[in-house]
Amino acid sequence: MTTQNALLDRIDAKTMLDQTLDWASVNSGTANLEGLAVMADKLSSAFSVLPGEVELVEPAPVSAISADGTEFEKPHGRHLVLRVRPEAARRVVLTGHMDTVYPVDHPFQENSWLDDETVNGPGTADMKGGLCVILHALRAFEASGNADRLGYDVMINSDEETGSLASRPLIEKLAQGKYAALTYEPSARPDGTLAHARGGTGNYSITLRGQSAHAGRNPQDGRNAIVAASDLVMRIVELAKDDITINPAKIEGGAANNVVPDLAILRFNIRPKSTHAMERFDGELAPILAAIEADHEIAIHRHGGVTRPPKPVDDRAQKLFDLVKSCGAELGQTIGWQPTGGVCDGNNIASCGVPVVDTMGVRGGAIHSPDEYMIVPSLAERAALSALVLEKLANGDPL
Ligand SMILES: [Zn+2]
């Protein structure tokens, strides 16, 4: 029997589709804690067919800045962790997310068939189909008779779509000491192309507090926070270079037309392409904030920073890409890759020094839109691919 047939025999495409459609029918927008709890429940029972214990881990505390400048704690759902053979010499981590970008009141809530092989549905590609690929790849791997040498952790977080702030410590803990990592974002293109190097991203909220005064009677006594925020915008956009983009996104605060405003909150995003660019920006921002404080006689509070460091592809990571490609070839699948501007948990795993391929999930497209679709045969196809990669990681030459 060929490798392909033996693997495909162990993968139940019908069950995969039923599970994916069932999971996609549960709204699990990142802020929908009830929906996330339902998903965590469904996933816990689905993943309990594997060896090891499923555990639900509390989210790490995360704060944000409200439109009135106060810091508040943002609630999050729990994350799922499964540990199997923790004593194994080679251990890998497989990660996915149970949240989606669609809030509970979003009009896109239902699955529908576009044709015999394509389903349009919320989170089908990103990434409930991918979660199903993890489960069925591991089932096939466990049934292969070659699983003993490889231990693994599965981590499914509840907040990937908002930057994994409540799961980042967990991801970093689970990545420690791992031989390799696989993350189940959908392929970068519908033909199965993987995402290769990724840039990073950071989000900042800068709160500027001045002094209010009457705009006509004593404006000289005021310290205008909107003017200071505008000056800040003009100075940070100067920091954009070939290796980093800076997007001032919003200024909140302000006051009535006859009042010198004492509050402004500037929110901006940065996209560093390299670790060097990320660190350089951080070094340049601090003196600019100090200068704005001094020049405008206002107080500044800085919140946020880089949440996803850039993900270059080093030699060991490239070996993992090559391994995925050769496994694809054994299964008759052509696997290529391309760099992308998008970010995901693969960024955070790579920053722990662990080789990662982060688009091992289904083939599909139009993610983060009501046109999101999954190519149904890719469920079994990608599960076979991952199962074979796991067998080679267990028994092949070191990366
Ligand atoms: Zn995703």
Residues whose N, C-alpha, C, O or C-beta is under 5 A from the ligand:
A	BS01	ZN	D126 M127 E185
